[in-house]
Amino acid sequence: MASDATARAAEALLAYRHGGGPTDLRARDLCRRLADAIRTNGTVGPHTTNSPAFLKLGLELIANRDPEVRALVDALASAVSGGEAPPRSSQTVNVTGNGNQVYVAGGDLHAADSGSPATATGQTAAPSPFTVLFAAASPEHEEWLRVDREARAVREVLDRAGLRQLIRLEVRMAVRPQDFLQALLALRPRVVHFAGHGDPDSGELCFEDEDGGSLPAAPEGLRVIFSQLRGIVECVILNARHGPASADAIVGPIPYVIAPQGALDDSAALTFSTGFYQALGEGRSVPEACEWGRGLLLLTRRGSGLPELVTRTSGAPAGAREG
């Protein structure tokens, strides 16, 4: 029978997979880690993904054979309930090849500032690898934007980052709608970064058409597409001029959307991206990375069109400040 801790973790994880789940950032990160662990270790029964009962059983069985996942289950249950993790004085690990047993002291996930769980050896587990999709479009007959410079800056920052071995950057230029769709389907990125134009009248995001001209993207289409990426895409960055109205449509299925509150020029977009990915590359959360990017903009006196973080729960900028 599944434990109470596993039941609470299963409920939170099930909600996370359906685009909801806990609002606490550490608990959401734990959900992501658990989802990765389940994909790595396999599922139990054909209904594990969608059935709470099977999900509880699957988590319990996986946790019993993997001490690290066991620690994640306990920590997530604690984060969801707001209490302390159930005490675990020891864990039993069977050693292959003999009849001995090794007793391993349970680790405290909350002891590390990074939020990474303690493994059975007492070491800190590495964060999960993820992909950043950088998609750019600068249609003909529009003001030319140096999106190539922004892409280069992001790559240079991530190449120097502490988590550089875990972050995969994929760049797509002159993006048409079908190119964007294919990249999302194939890469399943955690962060989607769009650099380009927004329509000055409607505020809609602009892709390129077959001839290189401007093709405004209907917000409803973006909402439908990103609805298929619940629990996969964590953040969408819209480094586009004229503050695209697409943010409100995307933030329904996606937890975090970052969009400028006004015109954002080349220099400001590049500066924000530099600060954001410097922080993300060192393991900071999306809200923290957004503040680092905003801070770099303000520090260099490029506060025009300051990007704001829009969250799913509020539907409005989170932590908005005057520039």
C-alpha positions in Angstrom: 0.0 0.0 0.0 1.3 3.4 -0.9 2.5 5.6 2.0 0.9 8.9 2.9 4.0 10.7 1.7 3.8 8.9 -1.7 0.1 9.7 -1.9 0.7 13.4 -1.4 3.6 13.4 -3.8 1.5 11.5 -6.4 -1.4 14.1 -6.2 1.0 17.0 -6.6 2.9 15.2 -9.5 -0.4 14.3 -11.3 -1.6 18.0 -11.1 1.9 19.1 -12.3 1.6 16.8 -15.4 -1.8 18.3 -16.2 -0.4 21.9 -16.0 -1.3 22.6 -12.4 0.4 21.4 -9.3 2.0 23.3 -6.3 2.9 27.0 -6.7 5.9 26.7 -4.5 8.9 26.8 -6.8 10.9 24.2 -4.9 7.9 21.8 -4.9 7.5 22.4 -8.7 11.2 21.6 -9.2 10.7 18.4 -7.2 7.8 17.5 -9.5 10.0 18.0 -12.5 12.7 15.9 -11.0 10.3 13.1 -10.1 8.8 13.2 -13.6 12.4 12.8 -15.0 13.0 9.9 -12.6 9.9 8.1 -13.6 10.8 8.5 -17.3 14.3 7.2 -16.6 13.2 4.2 -14.5 10.0 3.2 -16.3 6.4 3.3 -15.3 4.2 0.7 -13.5 1.1 -0.3 -15.4 -0.4 1.3 -18.5 -2.3 4.0 -16.5 0.6 5.4 -14.4 0.5 8.8 -16.1 -3.2 9.5 -15.8 -4.5 7.5 -12.9 -3.9 8.7 -9.3 -4.1 5.1 -8.0 -1.6 3.7 -10.4 0.7 6.8 -10.0 0.8 6.2 -6.3 1.8 2.6 -6.8 4.3 3.5 -9.4 6.0 6.1 -7.2 6.1 3.8 -4.3 7.7 0.9 -6.2 10.2 3.2 -8.0 11.0 4.9 -4.7 11.6 1.6 -2.9 14.3 0.6 -5.4 15.9 4.1 -5.7 16.9 5.9 -2.5 17.3 9.2 -4.4 13.7 9.0 -5.6 12.6 8.0 -2.1 14.2 11.2 -0.8 12.4 13.2 -3.5 9.0 11.7 -2.6 9.5 12.6 1.1 10.7 16.1 0.3 7.9 16.8 -2.1 5.3 15.6 0.4 6.8 17.9 2.9 6.8 20.9 0.5 3.2 20.3 -0.5 2.0 19.9 3.1 4.1 22.7 4.5 5.5 20.4 7.2 8.7 18.6 7.9 9.7 15.6 5.9 8.9 12.2 7.6 11.9 11.1 9.7 14.0 8.5 8.0 16.8 7.3 10.2 18.1 4.8 7.7 17.6 3.3 4.3 18.3 -0.3 3.3 20.2 -0.9 0.1 20.8 -4.5 -1.0 24.4 -5.0 -2.2 24.6 -7.2 -5.3 26.6 -10.3 -5.0 26.3 -11.1 -1.3 23.8 -11.2 1.6 25.0 -8.0 3.3 22.9 -4.9 3.8 24.1 -1.3 3.9 22.3 1.2 6.0 22.5 4.7 4.6 21.5 7.8 6.6 18.6 9.6 5.0 19.6 12.9 3.4 17.9 16.3 3.8 17.1 17.9 0.5 16.4 21.3 2.1 19.9 21.5 3.4 21.3 22.6 0.1 20.6 26.1 -1.2 20.5 24.8 -4.8 17.4 22.7 -4.0 19.2 19.6 -5.3 18.4 16.3 -3.4 21.0 14.5 -1.3 21.9 11.1 -2.7 22.4 7.9 -0.8 26.1 8.6 -0.8 25.6 12.0 0.9 26.5 13.9 -2.2 24.3 16.4 -4.0 22.5 15.1 -7.1 23.1 17.0 -10.3 20.3 19.1 -11.8 18.4 17.5 -14.7 19.6 18.5 -18.2 17.3 20.6 -20.3 17.0 22.4 -23.7 16.7 26.1 -24.5 15.1 26.8 -27.9 16.2 30.2 -29.3 13.9 31.0 -32.2 14.3 34.3 -34.1 12.6 36.1 -37.0 13.4 39.5 -38.5 11.1 39.7 -41.6 11.9 41.8 -44.6 10.4 45.3 -44.8 10.6 45.5 -41.0 13.4 47.3 -39.1 16.3 44.9 -39.1 17.0 43.4 -35.8 20.4 41.8 -34.8 18.8 38.7 -33.5 22.0 36.9 -34.5 24.0 38.9 -32.0 21.5 38.1 -29.3 21.8 34.3 -30.1 25.6 34.6 -30.0 25.4 36.4 -26.7 23.2 33.6 -25.2 25.5 30.9 -26.5 28.6 32.7 -25.1 27.0 33.0 -21.7 25.8 29.4 -21.5 29.2 28.2 -22.7 30.7 29.8 -19.5 27.9 28.8 -17.2 28.4 26.5 -14.2 25.7 24.2 -15.6 27.0 24.4 -19.2 27.2 20.6 -19.5 23.5 20.3 -18.7 22.0 23.1 -20.9 21.5 22.4 -24.6 21.0 25.5 -26.7 19.2 25.0 -30.0 19.0 28.0 -32.4 16.5 28.5 -35.2 16.7 31.5 -37.5 14.2 33.1 -40.0 11.5 31.1 -38.3 8.3 30.3 -40.0 5.3 28.9 -38.1 6.0 25.4 -39.3 9.7 25.7 -38.3 8.6 26.8 -34.8 6.2 23.9 -34.5 8.7 21.3 -35.6 11.3 22.6 -33.2 8.9 22.4 -30.3 7.8 18.8 -31.2 11.3 17.5 -31.7 13.2 19.3 -28.9 10.6 19.5 -26.1 12.4 22.5 -24.6 12.2 23.7 -21.1 12.8 27.3 -22.1 11.5 28.9 -25.3 13.1 32.2 -26.3 11.6 34.2 -29.2 13.6 37.1 -30.6 12.0 39.4 -33.2 9.1 41.7 -33.9 5.6 42.2 -32.5 3.0 43.7 -34.7 2.8 47.5 -33.8 -1.0 47.6 -34.0 -2.1 44.2 -32.5 1.0 43.4 -30.5 1.0 39.9 -32.0 4.2 38.0 -32.4 5.6 38.0 -36.0 7.0 35.0 -37.7 8.3 35.0 -41.3 6.3 33.8 -44.2 7.5 31.8 -47.2 8.9 34.9 -48.9 10.6 36.3 -45.8 7.7 38.8 -45.1 6.0 39.4 -41.8 3.4 36.9 -40.6 1.6 37.8 -37.3 0.8 34.8 -35.2 -2.7 34.5 -33.9 -2.6 34.3 -30.0 -5.3 31.6 -30.1 -3.0 29.4 -32.2 -0.1 29.9 -29.8 -2.4 29.0 -26.8 -3.4 25.8 -28.5 0.2 24.8 -29.4 1.6 25.6 -25.9 -1.4 23.8 -24.3 0.2 20.6 -25.7 3.4 21.4 -23.8 2.1 21.6 -20.3 4.6 20.2 -17.9 7.3 20.4 -20.5 7.9 24.1 -21.3 8.5 26.0 -18.1 9.2 29.5 -19.5 8.6 31.5 -22.7 10.7 34.6 -23.3 9.3 37.1 -25.8 12.1 39.4 -26.6 10.1 41.2 -29.3 9.3 44.8 -30.0 6.0 46.4 -29.1 5.3 44.1 -26.1 3.5 41.2 -27.8 0.0 40.5 -26.8 0.8 36.8 -27.1 2.0 36.7 -23.5 -1.6 36.5 -22.1 -2.5 33.6 -24.4 0.7 31.6 -23.6 0.6 32.1 -19.8 -2.5 29.9 -19.6 -0.7 26.6 -20.2 2.9 27.8 -19.4 3.9 28.8 -15.8 6.1 31.7 -16.7 6.1 34.2 -19.6 8.6 37.1 -19.9 7.6 40.0 -22.2 8.7 43.6 -22.5 6.3 46.3 -21.3 7.0 48.6 -24.3 9.5 48.9 -27.1 12.6 46.8 -26.6 15.6 47.7 -28.8 18.4 45.4 -29.9 20.8 46.5 -27.2 18.2 46.1 -24.4 17.1 42.7 -25.6 20.7 41.5 -25.7 21.5 42.9 -22.2 18.4 41.3 -20.6 19.2 38.0 -22.3 22.8 38.1 -21.0 21.7 38.7 -17.4 18.9 36.1 -17.6 21.0 33.3 -18.9 23.9 34.1 -16.6 21.6 33.4 -13.7 19.8 30.4 -15.3 23.2 28.9 -16.2 24.2 29.0 -12.5 21.1 27.2 -11.4 18.8 30.1 -10.5 15.0 29.7 -10.9 13.2 31.5 -13.7 11.8 34.3 -11.5 15.3 34.9 -10.0 16.9 34.8 -13.5 14.3 37.3 -14.7 15.3 39.7 -11.9 19.0 39.3 -12.7 18.2 40.2 -16.3 16.1 43.2 -15.3 18.8 44.3 -12.9 21.5 44.2 -15.6 19.2 46.4 -17.8 18.8 48.9 -15.0 22.5 48.8 -14.1 23.4 49.7 -17.6 20.6 52.3 -17.8 18.8 50.4 -20.5 15.4 50.3 -18.7 13.2 51.1 -21.6 10.6 48.4 -22.3 11.7 46.6 -19.2 10.7 42.9 -19.4 8.2 41.7 -16.8 7.5 38.2 -15.5 3.9 37.1 -16.1 2.7 34.0 -14.1 0.0 31.6 -14.7 -1.6 32.1 -11.2 -1.8 35.9 -11.4 -2.1 36.5 -15.2 -0.2 39.7 -14.5 3.4 40.8 -14.1 4.9 39.3 -11.0 7.2 41.5 -8.9 6.7 44.4 -11.3 8.8 47.5 -10.6 9.1 50.8 -12.1 12.1 51.2 -14.3 
